[in-house]
Amino acid sequence: MNIPDLQIRFQQAFGRTAAFVARAPGRVNLIGEHTDYNDGFVLPMAIDRNVTYVGARRADSIVRIESANFGILTEFDLRDIHKSADVEWSNYARGVAHVLQQNGHVLTGFDAILWGDVPIASGLSSSAATEMATVKAFEAAQAGRLVIDGVSAARYSQTAERSFVGVNCGIMDQFISSLGRAEHALLIDCRSLEYELVPMPAGASVLVVDTSAPRTLAGSAYNERFAQCQEAAKIFGVTSLRDVTPEEFERRRGELSEIVASRVEHVIYESSRTLDAVQAMKTGDLVHLGQLMNQSHDSLRDSYAVSSFELDTVVNITRGIRGVYGARMTGAGFGGCAIALVRNDAVNAARDAVLADYPRLTKREPNVYVCVASDGANWYSI
C-alpha cells in the first residue's frame, strides 16, 4: 500500500486526518551471522522494504494501532503497558513504549495505521523494522520535541525485544534499521557499537530469496545457540566469544563438548570472514566476497546447524548459475531467506533458476527480490 492509500485508511478508521509518516526498513545481512550477540562483527544492509506508520497525535496516553496487514486494531495505555497474548505483533510497539518510558522519555499517545512489506518470519527482520518505526512514530507524535539519536534508538529497541517480547536478539537488526544508508552496507562492531559505512561494490546485485519456510525467532533453537555461546564464554573465562582468539580456541577446544565446540568455531571464524569481506568490498573484489559468503553458509550449515533443507536448496541452485559469486542463508536461520551476490547481467538467470527449480525440489513457492541498499528509519509530517 502506498502512503495516500494509508492516509485514506487512517481517515476511515479514526475519523480524522493523518499528520505524520514514520518508517523503518528491514535488512539483509551480507555476512556475519550469529556473531552479534557474541560481541563480534556484522555487515548488514538496509533494504527497500519497510514497516510504516501513518498516524496522528492524541491528547491523552492511549495508543491505538490498526494493522493494515492483519486487519486488527490494538490499543494500550502508556500509563499501564502489558504484554498482549492475543495480538502478538503489537508487543513490539508496546515493548518499545515501555522501554522508552523506563529511560525517562515522555511519550504521548497516537492513532496510526501500521503496514509493512517486509515479509514476516522470513529473516528480513520485520520485528526490528517495527520497533524502529515505533520509535520514529513516538518522535513524530511530538513533532520533533522528542529526539532520540540513532544508536540509542537501536539500543532501546533491542532491549524491548529482549526484555518485553522475550527474544535474546543481538543489536544488529535494530542498528542497521536505524542507521542504514543508501548504496552502503554497515560494518558494526557489536561490542563498542562503532560502525563504518561500506560502499556496495559496483557490478553486482543482491538477490534475496524468501524460502516461504517460516521460522520463529523466539523458538528454542535460537535461544539454545545463545545459551551454548554463553556456556563456552564461561569456560574460556571471558565475557563473550569476541575475546577468544582462533589460536586459543584451537588449543582449548577439547575442553568443550563436541556440539559447543562446533558453535564456537563458527562464531570465531565468522567474525574474521566479516572483516575480510569489508576489505573485499572496498577493493571491489567480488570473487573473494562471494567465496567468503559461501564459507559463511557452509559454516552455518555444518558447525552452527541453523540452516535448513530449503535454505540449502536455494544456495545450491544459485551457486550453480554462471555469474553468481556466492550465496548463503541470511538471518537467524531455521527457514527464512537466502541471498546471492550476482553479477548484474546474471540476475535474470539466477531468478529464473530459483523460480523453476526450487518449487520442484521443495514443494514450496519462493518469493524472489532484488534488494537495494536503502536509508534507515525516519519520520516526516504530512
Summary of the structure (lengths in Angstrom):
residues: 382
radius of gyration: 20.7
end to end distance: 16.5
largest distance: 67.3
contacts: 1447
relative contact order: 0.18
helix: 45%
strand: 24%
